[in-house]
């Protein structure tokens, strides 16, 4: 049976009980807070704003637990009907770093930019012309590129911050490019080459590759093979096959796991690793 939905006075009253000193009683109260879910967050925030330091810390810790439980539940539904939704997954990853994120404004920015690109096209523009317009706007006019100075900054993996700073790493910039390209009905896919993520572009019978990290540098297959060789990898055809959204999202998250692990942030490392496991649960085994 679903838990009874609490009213605002009940939620405020429940939040106020976390000043309980008895450990056993406090655990029961915390359990009820977790059951209340995100609806109780505004009332925990009220406590954080006016409580003494001990109670403030307790309210902050509970709020983090509530938000993460909600995030876990969202990840659990991400692949329930098959392949993951790349855009939804990218916003969920951003919520890990920015729990209060409302992604609607950033999604609106993507829609607005795609609209501007369409408006600047000649009537009946062909696919290469649309690609050229997208590349010109994203890399030349707006200056999106790789964050070479702060490559290991976690913000490079959070799509909201990539949009705000116009900097990222290969996989996050590729995701941004793919989301814009899809709004323009362009035939693109993620290319999970080891060491450096790319975007695949279908132009008729030809597939080319684009490197958003290097301001949209175009590459053919031979150039991708040389890049792999320089990075110490022997070419395999699966390296340039379309990457499923689930694998793209897992790559973004594993980058963050590595960053937080090296920074000694054990709690964040464990939490993110758990989300990766949820994302990949039930993934078909390689043939």
N, C-alpha and C positions, 0 to 999 in steps of 0.2 A: 504494500500500500504506500502511495506517495505521501511524503511528509506534508503536513498542513502548512499552507502558505501563511506566513506571519504578517500581521499588519505593521505599519510604521511604528506605532507606539510599542508594540511587542518587540520589534527588532531593536529599537532604541533601549528598551528595558533589558533585553538579553545582552546587548553590548556592554551595558553598564555593570553587568554582573562579573565581568572579567577581573574586577579588583578583589575577587575572592582569595583569601589567604590559604585556606585548606586545600592541599594538593589534590586530594581525591575529588572534592567538589569542583575544583577548577577544571579538572580533566573532563568532567561531565559537561560543564558549561562550554568548554572549548569544542567538545563534540557537537553540541547543539549549534554553536556558531558555524561550524563547518557544514552542518546539514542545511543551515539557512542559505548558504551560498553567497553569490555576489550581491544579493539584495541587502546584505548587512554591511557592506563596505562603507557606505556613506556615514553610518553610525560609528563604525570603528574610526573613521577619519575624524569625526567630531571629537572622539576621545583623544586622538593623537594631537589635536590642536590645543587642548586645554588641560590635559592630564599632567600629573607629576612624571618625572623621567622614567620611573619604573613601570608605571601603567602605560605610558606612551610606548615604551619599548615592547611591552606585551601586546598592545594593540597593533603595532607595526608588524610584529612577527605573525600574528593571527591573520592580518590582512594579506601578507605574502602567501600564507598557506592557502587561504581562500582563493586568491587569484590563480595560484599554481594549480590547485585542484580543478578549477574551471578550465584552465588551459589544457590540462591533461585530458579532460572530457572532450574538449574541442578537437584535440589531436586524434582521439579514439574514433571520432566520427569522420575524420578527413578521408579515409580510404574505405569506409564501410560499404560503399556502392561500387567499388572497383578502383580505378586509377584516381590518384589524388588530384585535387584542383590546385594548380601551381600558384595562382594569385592568392587564394585563400590561405594556403600553406605558408606563403611568404609573409603575410600579415600576422599569422599566428606566431611565427618565429620572431617577428618584430615585437610582439606582445611579451615575449620572454624578457627581452631587454628593457622594454618600456611598457610595464603592466597597465598603465592608464591610457595607452594609445587608443585613439579613435581614428581608425585608418580611413574613414570616409573622406576626409579632406585630401589625403594623399591620393586616393583612388580618383577623386574629382580632378586632381592635378593631371593625372595620366589621361583622363578623358578630355580635359581641356587642351592638353598638348596635342593629342591625336586629332582633335577637331581643328586646331590651328594648322596642322600639317595638311589635312585634307583641304582646308580652305585655300591653301597656297598652291594647290595643284591645278594644272590645266585640265579642262574637261576631257575625260577619256584617257587620262594618264595611264601608261602601262606600268607593269610591276617594277621594272628597273627604275623608272622615274619616281615611284613612291618610295622605294628603298633610298634613292639618292636624297630625296627631301627629308626623310626621317634621319638619315645620317648627318645631313647638314644642320638640322635643328638641334639634334641631341649632342653631337660632338663639337661642332663649330660654334653655333650660336650660344648654346648653354654650357659648353665646356666640360661635359662629363668625361671622366677618364679615371685611370687607376690611381689609387692613393699610395704612391711610391714612398712618401716620407713616413707614413704611419700605416704600413701594410697590415700590421697585426692588431690594429685597433678594432675592438669588437663592433664598433659602429659600422664598419665596412660590410658587415653581414646583415645589418638590419635595414630593410628596404626604406623605411621612413627616413632614416638618417642618410642613406645613399641619395635619396631625392633632395634632402635639405642641404647636404654638403657638396653634392655633385661629384662625390668620390666613392670608390668602392674597390672590391677585388674582382677577379674575372667572373666568378659565378654569380655574384650579386648584380653586377653590371649587365651580365647576360640575361638574368631574369628580368631586369628592368627593360631591356631591349625587347625581349620576347613579349612581355605584356603590352608594350606599345605597338609592336608589330601586329599582334593579334587584333588590336583595336582598328588597325588599318587593313585587316584581311590579307596580310602578307604571309607567305608560306615559309615559316621558320621553325627551327627546333633546337633544343639544347644539345651540345656536343661535349660529352664528359671526358675529354682527353686528359690523361693523368698529368697533374702538375699545372694545367692551364686550361680553364673552361672556355669554350668558344660557342658561337651561334652558327648553325647551318642555315644557308639561304638556298631555296630552290628557285632556279631561274630556268624555266622550261625543263629540258632534260639534264641541265647542268646543276651541280651542287657546289656552291662556293662557301667559304667560311669567313666569319667576321670576328674580330677581336675587339670587344668593347673596352677592354682595359687599355688598349693602345689607340684610343680615339677612333675606333671603327676601322682599323686596318683590315683590308681584304686579303684573303689568302686562298690559294688553290690547294688541291690535295697534296701536291708535291711539297709545297711550303709547310703544310701541317706535318708531313712526314719528317721534314728536316728539323722542325721545331721539336718534335718528339725525340729525335736522335740527339739533338743538343742537350735535351733534358735527361738523357740516359735511358730512353724507352725504345724498344724495338716496335715497329708499327704493327698493329693488329686492326683488322677491319672493324671490329666492334668498338674501337676507340672513337670512330666517327659516325657510328649509328645514332639515330635519335634516342636521347636519354629520356626515360620515363620521368614524369613530374616527381614521383616519389623518390627517385634516386637523386634528382637535382636538390630537392629539399633536404634530404639526408646529408648531402655533401655540404650544403650551407651550414647545417647544424654541427657536423663533425669538425668543420673549421673552427666553429665557436668552442666546441669541446676542447680542442687542442689549445686554443688561446687561453681559456680559463684554467685548464690543467697546468700549463706552463706558468701561469700567474699565481698558482697555489690556491685558487678559489675552488676548493673541493666540493662545497655544496652546489655551486652552479654547475660544475662538471657533472656531478651525479644526477642532478635534475635534468640537464639537457640530454645526457646519455639515456635516461629513462624515456624521454620523449622520442628519441631516435628509435628505440626499441618498439615503442607504440606505433610509430609511423611505418616501420618495416614489418610489423607483425602480419603474418599471412602472405607476405610477398612470395610469388611463385619462385621455385628454385630454378637456377639456370638449366637449360636443356643440355 
